[in-house]
Amino acid sequence: MKTLDVTNQDDAKAKVSDVQFAGANSWHLVSKAWSKREGWMKSTKVMGVPGGVVLQVSTQQNDSVAEALVFVPGATVEGILGEEK
């Protein structure tokens, strides 16, 4: 069973007993919604890169996953609501 409601690394450690991480976490969670009962999850993340940001949108419905990435030139990551600096 997949854990769909993880929102950060500390949350993952608490909910997934064998989770492992490597490298710095450069992605910032913008938003996430999920339903365990209906088996779906949607999330939006952003990462600052030279010259702009990369935005990632993920959608999961049961075992099907779709990802979309887009580079937004000139954009910056300021503050994400609810994220500690």
SVG drawing of the C-alpha trace seen along z (x, -y; Angstrom):
<svg xmlns="http://www.w3.org/2000/svg" viewBox="-13 -37 37 39">
<polyline fill="none" stroke="black" stroke-width="0.4" points="0.0,0.0 1.3,-3.4 1.5,-6.3 -0.1,-9.1 -0.3,-11.7 3.4,-12.4 4.2,-16.2 7.9,-16.4 10.9,-14.3 10.0,-14.2 6.5,-13.1 7.9,-10.4 10.2,-9.1 7.2,-8.8 4.9,-7.1 7.3,-4.9 9.5,-2.6 12.1,-1.9 12.3,-5.3 15.7,-6.6 16.9,-9.9 20.1,-10.9 21.3,-14.4 19.7,-17.8 16.0,-18.3 15.8,-21.1 12.1,-20.8 9.5,-22.9 6.0,-21.6 3.5,-24.2 0.3,-22.1 -0.8,-18.6 -4.2,-16.9 -5.1,-13.2 -7.8,-10.7 -6.8,-7.3 -10.3,-6.0 -10.4,-6.9 -6.7,-6.1 -5.5,-9.4 -2.9,-12.1 -2.0,-15.4 1.0,-17.5 2.8,-20.6 6.5,-21.3 8.9,-24.0 12.7,-24.1 14.8,-27.2 17.5,-26.9 19.7,-29.4 17.6,-31.7 14.2,-30.6 12.3,-27.7 11.3,-24.2 7.7,-23.4 6.6,-19.7 3.0,-18.6 2.3,-14.9 -0.9,-13.0 -1.4,-9.4 -4.6,-7.4 -4.1,-3.9 -1.0,-2.5 -1.0,-5.1 1.3,-8.1 1.6,-11.2 4.3,-13.8 4.7,-17.2 7.8,-19.5 8.0,-23.1 10.8,-25.7 9.6,-29.1 12.3,-31.7 12.8,-34.6 10.6,-33.2 12.0,-32.8 11.1,-30.8 10.1,-33.3 8.2,-31.8 6.0,-28.8 3.0,-29.1 3.5,-26.9 7.2,-26.2 9.8,-27.1 12.8,-29.1"/>
</svg>
